[in-house]
Amino acid sequence: MAASSQMEVSESPPEKKPVSLLVLGMAGSGKTTLVQRLVSHLYSLKKPPYVINLDPACREVSYLCNIDIRDTVKYKEVMKKFKMGPNGAIVTSLNLFATKFDQVLALLDKSSE
């Protein structure tokens, strides 16, 4: 019995971590619609989400993004500069953005405070 109570005292409460959701899918599969509805629902619950857009080729986003890859990497410029087609430019844009992902993580840490 004594050992059991000591374990309870020494155990710290589990750290509360945010729910993370990564939405992937083929073109036209409903990714934008899903995220738009999730964002809307969370705002209606007064639980605003932290949204990151990682699609460098999308023309517009119909919901509020906290971080948008298009602010950092210009997809069309990547196509021209590296003489690539759309798919290659998307992958290269993501690779370029990945070199700055430490900044994204810092923003996420700051937002959780």
Helices and strands as residue ranges (DSSP letters): H 2-10, H 31-44, E 52-53, E 67-68, G 69-71, H 75-82, H 86-98, H 101-112
